Amino acid sequence: MPASPVRVVARHKAKSEKIAEVRELLRSLVEPTRKEFGCVTYELLQNREDPTDFTFVEEWESDEAFESHAASDHIKAIGPKLQPVVADGPDVRTYLVVN
């Protein structure tokens, strides 16, 4: 049986005085992540009504591809940089498509 695609929604809440810094840090993840094996879609969104709210909408070919992404050097390196500029930890949720 082939691996099922995995959809991910990952939210980050910037401190109000650190919006621009968080935006740039998160934007730095887009290009290297899109080049990762198994990445189908990786988009960064910013809430129009609450500019402190950033959300990645992602699709991965499999759980293994998503796990590899989570363990990638650029994801591991961003944590210490984000910690002082976000209001709380990331909210990462994984989903399967229901047909």
C-alpha positions in Angstrom: 0.0 0.0 0.0 1.5 3.4 -1.0 2.2 6.0 1.7 -0.6 8.5 2.4 0.0 12.2 1.9 0.1 14.2 5.2 -1.3 17.7 5.5 0.2 19.9 8.2 -0.9 23.2 9.7 1.8 24.8 11.8 1.0 28.1 13.6 3.4 30.5 15.2 2.4 33.6 17.2 4.8 36.5 17.1 5.2 38.9 20.0 3.5 42.1 18.8 6.8 44.1 18.7 8.6 41.3 16.8 6.3 40.7 13.8 8.8 41.7 11.1 11.6 39.6 12.7 9.3 36.5 13.0 8.2 37.0 9.4 11.8 37.0 8.1 12.8 34.0 10.2 9.8 32.0 9.0 10.3 33.1 5.4 13.9 31.8 5.5 12.4 28.3 5.9 10.4 28.3 2.7 13.0 27.9 0.0 15.1 25.1 1.7 11.9 23.3 2.7 10.4 23.3 -0.8 13.6 21.5 -2.0 13.2 18.7 0.5 12.4 15.2 -0.7 8.7 14.6 -0.2 7.6 18.2 0.0 4.5 18.7 -2.1 3.4 22.1 -0.8 4.9 24.5 1.8 3.3 28.0 2.1 3.7 30.6 4.8 0.5 32.7 5.5 0.1 35.7 7.7 -3.4 36.4 9.2 -4.9 39.6 7.7 -6.7 40.5 10.9 -4.0 39.5 13.4 -0.6 40.1 11.9 1.1 38.3 14.8 -0.4 35.0 13.6 1.7 33.1 11.0 0.7 29.7 9.6 2.4 27.2 7.4 0.2 25.1 5.3 2.1 22.0 4.2 1.6 18.8 2.3 4.1 15.9 2.5 4.2 12.7 0.5 4.3 10.6 3.6 4.8 10.6 7.4 8.5 9.7 6.7 8.9 12.8 4.6 7.4 15.0 7.3 9.5 13.4 10.0 12.6 14.0 7.9 11.6 17.7 7.5 11.1 18.0 11.3 14.6 16.7 11.8 16.2 18.9 9.1 19.1 21.2 10.0 17.2 24.4 9.0 14.2 23.4 11.2 16.4 22.5 14.2 18.4 25.7 13.8 15.3 28.0 13.7 14.0 27.0 17.2 16.5 29.0 19.3 16.1 32.0 17.0 12.3 32.0 17.2 12.1 31.3 21.0 12.7 34.9 22.1 10.5 36.5 19.5 7.3 34.4 19.7 4.6 34.5 22.3 4.5 30.7 22.8 5.6 27.4 21.2 4.5 26.3 17.7 1.1 24.6 17.3 1.7 21.8 14.8 -1.2 19.6 13.7 -1.1 16.8 11.2 -4.1 15.7 9.1 -5.2 13.1 6.6 -7.5 14.0 3.7 -11.0 12.5 4.2 -12.8 11.6 1.0 
